[in-house]
Amino acid sequence: METTARTQTAFRFSNNLLERLKRNARKEHRSLNSYVEQTLEKALGPAFPKLPPDFTVSDEILGLMADTFVRPLPEALASDPKLASLLERYGL
């Protein structure tokens, strides 16, 4: 299993915001750190650059992907409309 390097840091939040974050983390049965990290990741979007609208993937690459690609579960696609759109666009 791959581990992600992490750096400890500190932020100042208003008391109200901190309580809301804690409450939402509890609702999802997650640590505050995990909840804040995921919330920020969602807000920032994908870590890779946005592809131009005319970007195409060669049939050779698509063929290779079809042999090794495992389609995400419907729940994952429902929570990631960008991924769902790309999969639909390329027929994967």
N, C-alpha and C positions, 0 to 999 in steps of 0.2 A: 504494500500500500504506500502510495506517495504522500509525503508530508510537505506542507507548505511552510516556508520560512515566515516567521512573524516577528514584528518589531513592537515592543511595548511602547505605548505613547499615552498621553493624557489630554483630555479635552475638558472644557468648561461648558456645561449645559445649564440652562435654567432649571430650577427645581421642578417646575411643571413638566418640561420636556423629559427630564430624567424619569419622573414617575410614569409618564406615558410609555416610555421605552420599556421600563421594567414590567409594566402591566402587560404590554403586548408580548414581551418575551415569555412571561409566565403563561399566557394564553396558548402560546405555541409550544410550551414545554421545552424551552430552549434557554441557554445562558444569555445574559445580557450582551456579552461580547459577540456571541454567534449571531444574535438577532440584529445588532447594530451593523455588523460586518455584512450580513446578507442584505439588509436594507440599503446600505450604501452601494453595494454591488448592483442591485436592481436600479437604483437611481442613476448610476453612472452609465449603465448600459454595458454592452460587450467590450471586452478588452482588445478586440481586434478592430481594424479599421472598417468603416462602412464601404461596401462594394459599390462601384458605380452602377447605375441602372442597366447599362449595356454590357455588363460583365458576363462572360459566358465560360462555361466549363467544358472542356473537350469531351467528346464521347468516350475516348480512351480512359480518361480519369473517372468519368461517371461509371464506366464498366468496372474499373478496379474497386470503386467504392461499393458498388452493388454486391460484390463478392465478399466484402469484409464488414460492411456497415450493418449495425444492429439498430433498427428503428426504435426511437424512444417510445416509452409508454404514453398512452393518450393523456394521462395526467400531466406528464412533463411537457407535452406539446401545448396543452391548454394553458399552462403557466408561462410559456415562452412563445408568443405569437410570431416573433421574428424567425425562430427556428422552424416553426410550422410552415411559415410562408416559403422559406427557402427549400424545405423538403418538397413542398407541393410544386414549387416552380421547376425543380429539377427532376420531378417524378420519382423521388426516393421514398 
